[in-house]
């Protein structure tokens, strides 16, 4: 999956040390990111590449994290006109870009970029938020409100019936490939209850033997995904929620029209079932 960058390791502890000339600069504009394409994949600009046109870059930055001893920083309002080898690309590029540790750093940085952008002002009193010096937190000095990065729990659900698995396609989304059922955990419920509720709401089926598989941070939607397999309990007749799904259907293992990809928990769960490992 996209976070599997071993033997490298992402250190997300907040250590607001200043950047040096070899530090990586992550620059985003809405859904786009500044990258340099190379024969081996992508890379990001280093501070030394931006400093001549951006004298303030060593003053206006936010420390994000490090991958091993490589530090990444969020930068804003930079000039990049003469840098012809740098381009703005959609953040979807991170799903398959190499090297994988850069892709994971890029999408994780994008999650933090959105959090900082969306919490510029206090949601309680409207005053400007201030970055804390000791932890990754925004605080309001007027009303003492504190904000931490948003992480939404959600489930990915592999509903199985013997040699079959239920797969679906979303309604009204740009993502058109087959996926598993999924949904966000609501207030007052366990993730296991989320599994049962989402299956009933989206396809009208009952399930049993709900069992946890694996989790994944999914920065594209600020979520922590938790994968579960479960067994069909009773009738296999699907009642489709057409506001959420365009279709849902059962597939035998040897008929599953999905090939391995490295990015998502959903894909890994489908392939595990396809190969008979579940």
C-alpha positions as CSV (number, residue, x, y, z in Angstrom):
1,X,0.0,0.0,0.0
2,X,1.1,3.6,-0.4
3,X,2.4,3.9,3.1
4,X,4.6,0.8,2.9
5,X,7.9,2.5,2.4
6,X,10.1,0.1,4.3
7,X,13.0,0.1,5.0
8,X,12.4,3.9,5.1
9,X,10.3,5.3,7.9
10,X,8.1,8.4,8.2
11,X,8.6,10.3,11.5
12,X,5.5,12.4,12.1
13,X,6.6,13.8,15.4
14,X,6.3,17.6,15.4
15,X,9.9,19.0,15.6
16,X,9.8,22.5,14.2
17,X,13.5,22.8,13.4
18,X,14.4,25.2,10.6
19,X,15.1,24.0,7.1
20,X,18.5,23.8,5.5
21,X,19.3,24.2,1.8
22,X,18.8,20.4,1.2
23,X,15.4,20.2,2.8
24,X,12.4,19.4,0.6
25,X,9.9,22.1,-0.1
26,X,6.3,21.0,-0.6
27,X,4.1,23.5,-2.4
28,X,0.4,23.0,-3.1
29,X,-2.4,24.9,-4.9
30,X,-5.7,23.4,-4.2
31,X,-5.5,19.9,-5.7
32,X,-2.1,20.4,-7.4
33,X,1.5,20.0,-6.2
34,X,4.8,21.3,-7.4
35,X,7.1,18.5,-8.6
36,X,10.0,17.7,-10.8
37,X,9.7,14.7,-13.1
38,X,12.8,12.6,-13.4
39,X,13.7,9.4,-15.2
40,X,13.0,7.4,-12.0
41,X,9.8,9.2,-11.1
42,X,9.2,12.4,-9.2
43,X,11.0,14.6,-6.8
44,X,10.3,17.9,-5.0
45,X,12.2,21.2,-5.2
46,X,14.8,21.7,-2.5
47,X,15.1,25.0,-0.6
48,X,18.3,25.8,-2.4
49,X,16.4,25.7,-5.8
50,X,13.9,28.2,-4.6
51,X,15.9,30.6,-2.4
52,X,17.1,33.0,-5.1
53,X,13.6,34.1,-6.1
54,X,12.1,33.6,-2.6
55,X,14.3,35.3,0.0
56,X,11.6,34.9,2.7
57,X,11.4,31.1,2.2
58,X,13.6,30.4,5.3
59,X,11.2,32.5,7.4
60,X,7.8,31.5,6.0
61,X,7.6,27.7,6.3
62,X,5.9,24.9,8.3
63,X,7.7,21.8,9.4
64,X,5.8,18.7,8.3
65,X,7.8,15.5,9.1
66,X,10.8,13.6,8.0
67,X,11.5,10.4,6.1
68,X,14.6,9.0,7.8
69,X,16.9,12.0,7.8
70,X,15.2,13.9,4.9
71,X,13.0,16.7,6.2
72,X,9.9,18.0,4.4
73,X,8.4,21.5,4.8
74,X,5.2,23.3,3.7
75,X,6.0,26.5,1.8
76,X,3.5,29.1,0.5
77,X,3.3,32.0,-2.0
78,X,6.5,31.2,-3.8
79,X,7.8,32.4,-7.2
80,X,8.8,29.7,-9.5
81,X,8.8,31.3,-13.0
82,X,12.3,30.5,-14.2
83,X,12.2,26.9,-12.9
84,X,11.2,25.3,-16.2
85,X,11.8,21.7,-14.9
86,X,9.1,22.1,-12.2
87,X,5.4,21.6,-13.0
88,X,2.1,21.6,-11.1
89,X,0.5,18.2,-11.1
90,X,-2.7,16.8,-9.7
91,X,-2.1,15.1,-6.4
92,X,-3.6,11.9,-7.9
93,X,-0.1,11.5,-9.2
94,X,0.9,10.2,-5.8
95,X,-1.2,7.0,-6.3
96,X,1.5,5.4,-8.5
97,X,4.5,7.8,-8.5
98,X,8.0,6.6,-7.7
99,X,10.0,6.6,-5.5
100,X,7.2,5.5,-3.2
101,X,8.5,7.3,-0.1
102,X,8.2,10.6,-2.0
103,X,4.7,9.7,-3.0
104,X,3.7,8.9,0.5
105,X,5.4,12.1,1.8
106,X,3.6,14.1,-0.9
107,X,0.1,12.9,-0.1
108,X,0.6,13.1,3.6
109,X,1.9,16.7,3.2
110,X,-1.2,17.4,1.2
111,X,-3.4,16.3,4.1
112,X,-1.6,18.8,6.4
113,X,-1.7,21.5,3.8
114,X,-5.5,21.2,3.6
115,X,-5.8,21.2,7.4
116,X,-3.7,24.4,7.8
117,X,-5.6,26.0,5.0
118,X,-9.1,25.1,6.4
119,X,-8.3,26.2,9.9
120,X,-6.8,29.7,9.4
121,X,-9.5,31.2,11.6
122,X,-11.1,29.9,14.8
123,X,-14.4,28.1,14.3
124,X,-15.6,29.3,17.7
125,X,-14.9,33.0,17.7
126,X,-13.5,33.8,14.2
127,X,-10.1,35.1,15.3
128,X,-6.9,34.1,13.6
129,X,-5.4,30.8,14.7
130,X,-1.8,30.5,15.8
131,X,0.6,27.6,15.3
132,X,1.7,26.0,18.6
133,X,5.5,25.8,19.2
134,X,5.5,22.4,20.9
135,X,3.0,20.2,19.1
136,X,1.1,20.0,15.8
137,X,-1.8,22.1,17.0
138,X,-3.5,25.4,16.1
139,X,-4.8,27.5,19.0
140,X,-6.9,30.6,19.4
141,X,-5.3,33.0,21.9
142,X,-8.7,34.8,22.2
143,X,-11.0,31.9,23.3
144,X,-8.4,29.1,24.0
145,X,-9.9,26.9,21.3
146,X,-7.5,24.2,20.1
147,X,-7.5,22.3,16.8
148,X,-5.6,19.2,15.8
149,X,-5.3,17.5,12.4
150,X,-8.5,16.0,11.2
151,X,-8.6,12.2,10.9
152,X,-11.9,10.5,10.1
153,X,-12.4,6.8,10.9
154,X,-13.9,4.8,8.0
155,X,-14.3,1.1,7.1
156,X,-13.6,-0.9,3.9
157,X,-15.8,-4.0,3.8
158,X,-15.2,-7.3,2.0
159,X,-18.5,-9.1,2.1
160,X,-18.0,-12.7,1.2
161,X,-20.2,-15.7,0.5
162,X,-18.2,-18.8,0.2
163,X,-16.2,-18.4,-3.1
164,X,-17.8,-15.1,-3.9
165,X,-17.1,-11.5,-2.9
166,X,-19.3,-8.4,-3.3
167,X,-17.9,-5.6,-5.3
168,X,-19.4,-2.2,-6.2
169,X,-18.9,1.0,-8.2
170,X,-19.6,4.5,-6.8
171,X,-22.4,6.7,-8.1
172,X,-21.5,10.2,-9.2
173,X,-17.7,10.0,-8.7
174,X,-14.8,10.3,-11.0
175,X,-13.4,7.0,-9.6
176,X,-15.1,4.4,-11.9
177,X,-13.2,1.2,-11.0
178,X,-14.6,-1.7,-8.9
179,X,-14.3,-1.2,-5.1
180,X,-15.5,-2.7,-1.9
181,X,-18.3,-1.3,0.2
182,X,-17.1,1.5,2.4
183,X,-18.3,4.2,4.8
184,X,-17.5,6.6,7.6
185,X,-18.0,5.7,11.3
186,X,-20.8,7.8,12.8
187,X,-21.1,9.2,16.4
188,X,-21.9,6.6,19.0
189,X,-21.0,3.4,17.1
190,X,-18.2,0.9,17.0
191,X,-16.4,0.2,13.7
192,X,-18.0,-3.2,13.7
193,X,-21.4,-1.6,13.9
194,X,-20.3,0.7,11.1
195,X,-19.7,-2.4,8.9
196,X,-23.1,-3.9,9.5
197,X,-24.9,-0.6,9.1
198,X,-23.1,0.4,5.8
199,X,-23.7,-3.0,4.2
200,X,-27.4,-2.8,5.1
201,X,-27.8,0.8,3.9
202,X,-25.9,0.4,0.6
203,X,-27.0,-3.1,-0.5
204,X,-29.7,-4.3,1.9
205,X,-27.7,-7.3,3.1
206,X,-27.1,-8.8,6.6
207,X,-23.6,-9.9,7.6
208,X,-22.0,-11.9,10.4
209,X,-18.5,-13.0,11.5
210,X,-17.1,-9.5,11.2
211,X,-13.3,-9.6,11.4
212,X,-10.6,-7.0,11.2
213,X,-8.0,-7.2,8.5
214,X,-5.7,-4.2,8.4
215,X,-5.7,-0.4,8.4
216,X,-4.4,2.4,6.2
217,X,-3.9,6.2,6.5
218,X,-5.7,7.6,3.4
219,X,-4.7,11.3,3.1
220,X,-6.7,11.8,0.0
221,X,-9.8,12.1,2.2
222,X,-8.4,12.7,5.7
223,X,-9.4,9.2,6.7
224,X,-8.0,6.3,8.7
225,X,-9.3,3.3,6.8
226,X,-10.0,0.0,8.6
227,X,-10.5,-3.1,6.5
228,X,-12.9,-5.8,7.6
229,X,-14.0,-9.1,6.0
230,X,-17.5,-10.4,6.9
231,X,-19.8,-13.3,5.8
232,X,-23.2,-13.0,4.2
233,X,-26.0,-13.8,6.7
234,X,-29.1,-14.9,4.9
235,X,-30.4,-13.8,1.5
236,X,-27.9,-12.6,-1.2
237,X,-30.5,-10.4,-3.0
238,X,-29.1,-6.9,-3.4
239,X,-31.2,-3.8,-2.8
240,X,-29.0,-1.0,-4.2
241,X,-28.8,2.5,-2.7
242,X,-28.5,4.3,-6.0
243,X,-27.5,7.6,-4.4
244,X,-24.3,5.9,-3.2
245,X,-23.6,3.2,-5.7
246,X,-24.1,2.7,-9.5
247,X,-23.9,-1.1,-9.2
248,X,-23.1,-3.9,-6.8
249,X,-22.6,-7.5,-7.8
250,X,-21.1,-10.8,-6.7
251,X,-17.9,-12.2,-8.2
252,X,-16.4,-15.7,-8.1
253,X,-12.7,-15.6,-7.2
254,X,-11.6,-16.5,-10.7
255,X,-13.9,-13.9,-12.3
256,X,-12.7,-10.9,-10.3
257,X,-11.9,-8.1,-12.9
258,X,-9.3,-6.4,-10.7
259,X,-5.5,-6.4,-11.0
260,X,-3.0,-5.6,-8.2
261,X,-2.0,-2.0,-7.6
262,X,0.2,-0.7,-4.8
263,X,-1.9,2.2,-3.5
264,X,-5.0,1.1,-1.6
265,X,-6.3,-1.1,1.1
266,X,-9.3,-1.9,-1.0
267,X,-7.2,-3.3,-3.8
268,X,-5.1,-5.4,-1.4
269,X,-8.3,-6.9,0.2
270,X,-9.8,-7.8,-3.2
271,X,-6.5,-9.4,-4.4
272,X,-6.1,-11.4,-1.2
273,X,-9.6,-12.9,-1.8
274,X,-8.9,-13.4,-5.5
275,X,-5.8,-15.4,-4.7
276,X,-7.6,-17.5,-2.1
277,X,-5.6,-16.1,0.8
278,X,-8.9,-15.1,2.6
